[in-house]
Amino acid sequence: MNPGPDGQSATGSGEKERRMTMKVAFSTSGENLEAPMDSRFGRAPKFLIYDLDKDTYEVIDNQQNMNAMQGAGIQAAETIARSEARSLVTGHCGPKAFRVLNAAGIKVFPCEAPTVAAALHAFRAGELKPSSSADVEGHWA
């Protein structure tokens, strides 16, 4: 690693900023903030990943897990981990998905808000409390 002009590491603030970005994932069936929340995590049709620092979002498709016989929650949890989200706002989360999310350092916030925008508002206002365990059995539909 080569030092920069100030004698510090060349990995500088750009890398640090990427690690500090706060992203929140929401389970949804839609494409935007006005979309309804989906109460299911692993079988939600989509995930909206909201970047709190930039006030931008992207939507990730989860269609491959909607009809999976098993493993939908685990696969969805891995998708959220790859998105770099540090928090997940969803209706319900099963035990296997919860373990994967927890191992990845992602906090799960149960929420019954009608839309992603309402859930985002509740999250920002500190109205949601992180879950300490799964709240449904596996294979919940």
DAPE-V214895 format. One record per residue. N is the residue number from 0. RES is the residue in three letters. NEAR is the number of other C-alpha atoms within 8 Angstrom. D_FIRST is the distance of its C-alpha to the first C-alpha in Angstrom with 1 decimal. Layout:
n->N res->RES near->NEAR d_first->D_FIRST
n->N res->RES near->NEAR d_first->D_FIRST
//
This chain:
n->0 res->MET near->4 d_first->0.0
n->1 res->ASN near->5 d_first->3.8
n->2 res->PRO near->9 d_first->6.5
n->3 res->GLY near->8 d_first->9.4
n->4 res->PRO near->5 d_first->12.9
n->5 res->ASP near->5 d_first->13.9
n->6 res->GLY near->6 d_first->11.3
n->7 res->GLN near->8 d_first->9.9
n->8 res->SER near->9 d_first->6.8
n->9 res->ALA near->8 d_first->6.8
n->10 res->THR near->6 d_first->8.1
n->11 res->GLY near->8 d_first->11.1
n->12 res->SER near->6 d_first->14.7
n->13 res->GLY near->7 d_first->15.1
n->14 res->GLU near->8 d_first->13.7
n->15 res->LYS near->8 d_first->15.6
n->16 res->GLU near->8 d_first->18.7
n->17 res->ARG near->7 d_first->18.7
n->18 res->ARG near->6 d_first->18.8
n->19 res->MET near->6 d_first->21.4
n->20 res->THR near->9 d_first->23.7
n->21 res->MET near->9 d_first->27.1
n->22 res->LYS near->13 d_first->28.9
n->23 res->VAL near->13 d_first->32.3
n->24 res->ALA near->14 d_first->34.1
n->25 res->PHE near->13 d_first->37.8
n->26 res->SER near->18 d_first->40.2
n->27 res->THR near->15 d_first->42.5
n->28 res->SER near->12 d_first->44.7
n->29 res->GLY near->8 d_first->44.0
n->30 res->GLU near->8 d_first->41.7
n->31 res->ASN near->8 d_first->41.5
n->32 res->LEU near->7 d_first->41.8
n->33 res->GLU near->7 d_first->45.6
n->34 res->ALA near->12 d_first->45.5
n->35 res->PRO near->10 d_first->47.0
n->36 res->MET near->16 d_first->45.0
n->37 res->ASP near->11 d_first->45.5
n->38 res->SER near->11 d_first->46.4
n->39 res->ARG near->12 d_first->45.0
n->40 res->PHE near->13 d_first->41.3
n->41 res->GLY near->14 d_first->40.9
n->42 res->ARG near->14 d_first->43.6
n->43 res->ALA near->15 d_first->42.9
n->44 res->PRO near->12 d_first->43.0
n->45 res->LYS near->14 d_first->39.9
n->46 res->PHE near->14 d_first->37.1
n->47 res->LEU near->14 d_first->36.3
n->48 res->ILE near->14 d_first->32.8
n->49 res->TYR near->12 d_first->32.9
n->50 res->ASP near->12 d_first->29.9
n->51 res->LEU near->10 d_first->31.2
n->52 res->ASP near->7 d_first->28.6
n->53 res->LYS near->5 d_first->29.6
n->54 res->ASP near->7 d_first->33.1
n->55 res->THR near->7 d_first->32.7
n->56 res->TYR near->8 d_first->33.4
n->57 res->GLU near->7 d_first->33.2
n->58 res->VAL near->10 d_first->35.7
n->59 res->ILE near->8 d_first->35.0
n->60 res->ASP near->7 d_first->37.9
n->61 res->ASN near->12 d_first->38.9
n->62 res->GLN near->10 d_first->42.0
n->63 res->GLN near->6 d_first->41.0
n->64 res->ASN near->13 d_first->41.5
n->65 res->MET near->11 d_first->44.7
n->66 res->ASN near->7 d_first->47.0
n->67 res->ALA near->8 d_first->45.0
n->68 res->MET near->5 d_first->47.3
n->69 res->GLN near->5 d_first->44.6
n->70 res->GLY near->8 d_first->40.9
n->71 res->ALA near->12 d_first->40.9
n->72 res->GLY near->14 d_first->39.5
n->73 res->ILE near->11 d_first->36.7
n->74 res->GLN near->11 d_first->35.7
n->75 res->ALA near->14 d_first->36.0
n->76 res->ALA near->13 d_first->33.9
n->77 res->GLU near->10 d_first->31.1
n->78 res->THR near->8 d_first->31.5
n->79 res->ILE near->11 d_first->31.1
n->80 res->ALA near->12 d_first->28.0
n->81 res->ARG near->7 d_first->26.4
n->82 res->SER near->7 d_first->27.4
n->83 res->GLU near->7 d_first->25.2
n->84 res->ALA near->14 d_first->28.3
n->85 res->ARG near->12 d_first->28.4
n->86 res->SER near->11 d_first->32.2
n->87 res->LEU near->14 d_first->35.1
n->88 res->VAL near->13 d_first->38.5
n->89 res->THR near->17 d_first->41.2
n->90 res->GLY near->13 d_first->44.8
n->91 res->HIS near->11 d_first->44.6
n->92 res->CYS near->14 d_first->42.0
n->93 res->GLY near->14 d_first->43.0
n->94 res->PRO near->12 d_first->41.9
n->95 res->LYS near->9 d_first->39.6
n->96 res->ALA near->14 d_first->37.8
n->97 res->PHE near->13 d_first->37.6
n->98 res->ARG near->8 d_first->36.0
n->99 res->VAL near->11 d_first->33.3
n->100 res->LEU near->14 d_first->32.6
n->101 res->ASN near->9 d_first->32.6
n->102 res->ALA near->7 d_first->30.2
n->103 res->ALA near->7 d_first->27.8
n->104 res->GLY near->7 d_first->28.2
n->105 res->ILE near->12 d_first->30.5
n->106 res->LYS near->11 d_first->33.5
n->107 res->VAL near->12 d_first->36.8
n->108 res->PHE near->12 d_first->39.3
n->109 res->PRO near->12 d_first->42.8
n->110 res->CYS near->9 d_first->44.5
n->111 res->GLU near->9 d_first->47.8
n->112 res->ALA near->8 d_first->47.3
n->113 res->PRO near->8 d_first->49.1
n->114 res->THR near->11 d_first->46.3
n->115 res->VAL near->15 d_first->42.5
n->116 res->ALA near->9 d_first->43.0
n->117 res->ALA near->9 d_first->45.1
n->118 res->ALA near->14 d_first->42.6
n->119 res->LEU near->8 d_first->39.8
n->120 res->HIS near->8 d_first->42.0
n->121 res->ALA near->10 d_first->42.8
n->122 res->PHE near->9 d_first->39.2
n->123 res->ARG near->7 d_first->38.2
n->124 res->ALA near->6 d_first->41.3
n->125 res->GLY near->7 d_first->40.3
n->126 res->GLU near->7 d_first->43.5
n->127 res->LEU near->9 d_first->41.9
n->128 res->LYS near->7 d_first->41.3
n->129 res->PRO near->8 d_first->38.8
n->130 res->SER near->9 d_first->40.6
n->131 res->SER near->4 d_first->40.3
n->132 res->SER near->6 d_first->41.5
n->133 res->ALA near->11 d_first->42.8
n->134 res->ASP near->8 d_first->46.0
n->135 res->VAL near->9 d_first->47.6
n->136 res->GLU near->8 d_first->48.2
n->137 res->GLY near->7 d_first->46.4
n->138 res->HIS near->6 d_first->47.8
n->139 res->TRP near->6 d_first->48.9
n->140 res->ALA near->4 d_first->50.0
//
